Amino acid sequence: MRYPLKSFHSFVLGALFALGLAPVASLRAERPQGEATVDTPDTVEAAAPATDVSGLLKQLGDAQYSQRRQAFLQLWRVGQPALPAIASARNSPDRSVAAAAAVLHMLVDLRIAPQHLEESSRLFDMMSRPTPAAIVELCGMGYWSVAERMLLDNTELSQKFHDPYGRFQLSRLVDKALEQNDATLAWPIVRQLTSPPQAAWIAHKTGLELGRDDPYSRAQQLFFAGEVDAALEIDLPTVVHVPMLTRTGRWQQLLDEQVVTLLAGRGASPSQQAATAVLHEAAGDYDTASEIWIQLLQAEPTSASHESPPSESSDANDASGDQELDRTADSPADETDSNDTAHNVAPEHNQEEKEAAQVRRAVELLGEADRDGQLGQTNKYQLMAALLFSGRVEAIEQMLLEQDSTEAFNFFLAGNQHARAFEALGLAADLSNFDAWLLKLRDQIGQELSQRNPDNRNFDQCTRLCSILSGLGYRQQAQQLLDELVVRARLEPRRQADLWSRSLLLWLGRSEARQLALVAAKAQFPQMSGECQSVVLKGLFPEFGETAYALWSTAPGETDERKWQDLENLYVFDRAWFGSDYRTQLSGWLQRAMDALAKGGLTPEHLNALAEIALGFGESDMAVEMLQNDLSPGLGQSTSPNLQWATAARIMSQRGKSEASLSLFRDVRQSGSNPQQTYVDEVQALLLSGHFALARELEQSRWLRPLATTRFYQGYNYLQAAQELSESHQWERAAEYAEAAFLLADLGSMDVYWGASEYAEILEKLKDPVRRADVLRAAWIESLQPFASSMQYMFSNGYSSSLRFSAQKEKLARAIVCIVQDDMPGFQHQVAVARKLQSQDIEVVCQCYPLLQKAGKTAIAEELFASYEADMQQQLAQWPNDATALNNLAWMYSQCDVKLDEALELSHRAIKLAPNSAVFLDTLAEVQFRSGAIEEALDTMRQCVRLDPRELHYRENLVRFHAAK
């Protein structure tokens, strides 16, 4: 029987104090494991069951305090035989009797018997003033059923477990269960405090009973168990079924009328029609999709393309993509209709005119669209998403050129259209007007930064342009622009640190552009504030994090230049730089840095960064010694004062000291703020040490800790856990958390977009192309909804260029699946759209060409190769010093095992332009290896390792090359 515990503690306080029983609560008859009843003078002696229960109940309202107290204790001792009468007395017109009976009913119903006073008082306190911490303490004493009942009847208390502090307490709750040797003790409470989908997910991962039998919960259980058909048979609203369809790749079922209505919207607005076309396209019905687009954009219908391979002459910078999408083997692109012939109109001109008309109409529709997406009107973001997914990017490009030059610049760069990107900024493709443009820009940036709350758009845009110019070989112009930006940052001393961190180092902190930033930073460093110096060092040496400034200031060199050199060599783990006694030099430096950081308070992040340096030099003992520092006194009440111990334990376990690592793992876990990776690592250490039972308990307990299902949430979330495990290359474990983030995200939310992106990258590592393609497509299809928060957020915040990249990745993933499934029409379609999005994405060739050759599709493979090669050569004809394009073409040749001599020449040219690029050297090594020059490849790959020793890929290549000797 349920009763309103929300008002229960007032009942308890009123009734027990009135009866003189406030200190006398009790202990559950089912005592915690290993805990015996204590026989003390305070122990209440058990009594024989009372025979006159009704009389005792009346006595609860007696005027004499002693009579009320005696009656209460006697009824409590009687227990279960008196329960029906006690329940009835809760409705007594005598308020004293009713209040006392309510308290008794709960105590007896939960089979709590009076014991010694001290612990009874603790129990009473927790029951009368319940908090998440009190619930945890209650469970720590073994009163799990009491805690469960309290939460069941107190909605306000349950809600407190949904904030970050409450999540932390839930994790502690599972630890209390582990201390009692049974992690599942926490499950009845955990499943009560989580949403139905998350509870179903946890039940699926742990094998525990969900304890819910409603249709929604049953469907969720079946869905997570892989029984999707059975889940879809349960009669539930379409909004429940749609994520099951999208997130399992059931694209044909998207054409169900109710599904179309949910995803595309009601009515026949242009945006609804465009979304419907995309649903047909996703289902493989390219003919219908093309017909809808042609009708929507008021063009004459043509047949959809299925059979013809990608055209060599196709260019993503023009409007020829629709030609590839809309023709068949029976209706080639150069074939004219009778009307064209009658008017002597050249076929290609007629096609261009049609495509230009389509673009103009799409731009008109975007201009007419209602930004707020009101029902019955065109939803701008829905239309833009549909256009982008289908590769009809020209309309978006034109709209951005008219409305937002900065966003147009970024959008063109996402398509590798440098000339048009320059055009968006008012620059000539050959930079012939650069000096005049820079002079005008100086005033614009000055006015922008002088505003009270500037948005830095021009400053940010120019920083990115600086990186692009450097990559294209315009080093002089890049340097001029950077000099101007650095001067402007210096003239704003209050904002200098922000301009460096959020602009300059954002785009110039990596690859060859880093050299520009490094030179500029060294020159300006003495004039910078301490805050700005710290920001700059952290940006140039991101792996050092907050320790960067301390490392620079304690470097052994006496001059600033020598300090910079020392820091660079520390960054690349160069033992030779520090001489034969490098160990002493390193140890002293790290200790000095630690002492400097200690003045402001050492943190686990500080020690982890310093330990990473020691590990990079092969000094694991030094790393462990630093990590084992106890930070508790300095961090006070922090919930994770010694989180760095998890890193120490991981190192010890990896070096064969699993048993010794266990105490550190346990201490971190019991702190209550343990990252999921540490649970994974502790399970591994337990298995290696032979503690199989505890390993099983801990493995189960990591899923019993419900994480947040949204990235915006302040607490720890599934996506964060996946990212941490990915960084340590634990792909299988990372996939579990990424799958949870993806499946538990709300329909069409930013969380499903982020979750899909992370999950897809992990699936690529796990070599699961089909699932990867489905995951990427699911996020896009769900974003078609008129009010999908993902597209509204991305487009309204200027992330259309990121969406272009995302759409391109989806097309490539789907093209690979089409090859695997021998769906050549589908492959042709995906490639045609991909080339509209990014005509120079050589990964399309690198990944598809070998698969096509293996499948015996030689002609299609060669056509694909030739078309992308032509685009790359066109890029190099216009930008001969584009080091990235040189490298990419060389890489494409190497991955296809063709033209290796040309690849070698291209690679050397790229390295000459960018000698400090480990990425370009990696390409050269691959070409050398495939050409049979294995020793040369090994030497080149060693240079990659020296330039970027943290990149595991280069070390793996060394192993691969050695194995081939």
SULQUITA-V46798 format. One record per run of one state. SS is the DSSP state (a for helix, b for strand, c for the rest). FROM is the first residue (numbers start at 1). TO is the last residue. If there is no record, write none. Layout:
# SULQUITA-V46798
ss->{SS,SS}
from->{FROM,FROM}
to->{TO,TO}
This chain:
# SULQUITA-V46798
ss->{c,a,c,b,c,a,c,a,c,a,c,b,c,a,c,a,c,a,c,a,c,a,c,a,c,a,c,a,c,a,c,a,c,a,c,a,c,a,c,a,c,a,c,b,c,b,c,a,c,a,c,b,c,b,a,c,a,c,a,c,a,c,a,c,a,c,a,c,a,c,a,c,a,c,a,c,a,c,a,c,a,c,a,c,a,c,a,c,a,c,a,c,a,c,a,c,b,c,b,a,c,a,c,a,c,a,c,a,c,a,c,a,c,a,c,a,c,a,c,a,c,a,c,a,c,a,c}
from->{1,5,20,27,29,53,60,65,90,95,110,112,114,117,129,132,141,144,153,155,163,164,180,183,194,196,207,215,225,228,234,238,247,252,256,257,265,270,283,286,297,321,326,328,329,331,332,338,343,347,369,370,371,379,380,390,394,404,405,415,418,426,434,451,457,473,475,491,496,509,513,528,530,541,542,554,560,572,576,579,582,599,604,617,620,628,632,636,644,655,658,671,676,689,692,705,708,709,717,718,728,731,745,750,766,769,783,789,797,800,821,824,838,843,855,858,879,883,897,900,914,918,931,934,948,952,964}
to->{4,19,26,28,52,59,64,89,94,109,111,113,116,128,131,140,143,152,154,162,163,179,182,193,195,206,214,224,227,233,237,246,251,255,256,264,269,282,285,296,320,325,327,328,330,331,337,342,346,368,369,370,378,379,389,393,403,404,414,417,425,433,450,456,472,474,490,495,508,512,527,529,540,541,553,559,571,575,578,581,598,603,616,619,627,631,635,643,654,657,670,675,688,691,704,707,708,716,717,727,730,744,749,765,768,782,788,796,799,820,823,837,842,854,857,878,882,896,899,913,917,930,933,947,951,963,965}
